[in-house]
Amino acid sequence: MKCFMCKGHIVDELTTFMVDMGNCIVIVKNVPSQVCGQCGEPSYSNDVAKRLESIVNAMSAEVTEIAVLNYSDKVA
């Protein structure tokens, strides 16, 4: 598989996903990803992207400024 940004080689890695929701920052560690060995651009499978969306939505509803959790934690 090739990177859609630079056409580099893709490798499977665990990465950290971060999003600023305005009212809170959500950090998800140990996310299964496909990462370009050349430019470092991460990409996610459809299942992982859906789970990340569920996690972010659940955490943004909480009364907190920063949420840090592991991908494998049962949140959503």
C-alpha positions in Angstrom: 0.0 0.0 0.0 1.2 3.5 -0.8 0.7 6.8 1.0 -1.9 9.0 -0.7 0.2 12.1 0.1 3.7 11.2 -1.1 3.4 7.6 -2.4 5.7 6.4 0.4 5.5 2.9 1.9 2.8 2.4 4.6 3.5 0.5 7.8 1.1 -0.5 10.6 1.8 1.4 13.9 0.1 2.5 17.1 -0.2 6.3 17.1 -1.7 9.1 19.1 -4.8 10.9 17.8 -5.6 14.4 19.0 -8.5 16.7 18.3 -9.4 20.2 19.7 -13.2 20.4 20.0 -13.1 24.0 21.1 -14.5 23.2 24.6 -12.1 20.3 25.2 -9.1 18.5 23.8 -9.4 14.8 23.3 -6.2 12.7 23.1 -6.5 9.0 22.2 -3.3 6.9 22.6 -2.4 3.6 21.0 -4.7 3.9 18.0 -4.2 1.3 15.3 -3.0 3.2 12.2 -1.3 2.9 8.9 1.6 5.4 8.8 3.8 6.5 5.9 7.4 5.7 6.5 8.5 8.6 4.4 6.3 11.6 5.4 4.7 10.2 8.6 1.1 10.8 7.5 -1.3 8.6 9.5 -4.4 7.0 8.1 -7.1 4.9 9.7 -9.4 2.1 8.6 -13.1 2.8 8.5 -13.7 0.9 11.7 -11.0 2.8 13.6 -12.3 6.1 12.2 -15.8 5.3 13.4 -14.6 4.3 16.8 -12.5 7.5 17.1 -15.6 9.5 16.2 -17.6 7.8 18.9 -14.8 8.4 21.5 -14.5 12.0 20.6 -18.3 12.6 20.7 -18.5 10.9 24.1 -15.6 12.8 25.6 -16.7 16.2 24.2 -20.0 15.8 26.1 -18.1 15.4 29.4 -17.3 18.4 31.6 -13.6 18.4 31.2 -11.0 20.4 29.3 -8.6 17.6 28.4 -9.4 13.9 28.1 -6.6 11.4 27.6 -7.4 7.7 27.1 -6.3 4.5 25.4 -8.0 3.4 22.2 -8.8 0.0 23.8 -10.7 1.6 26.8 -14.4 1.0 26.7 -15.7 4.6 26.3 -18.3 4.6 23.5 
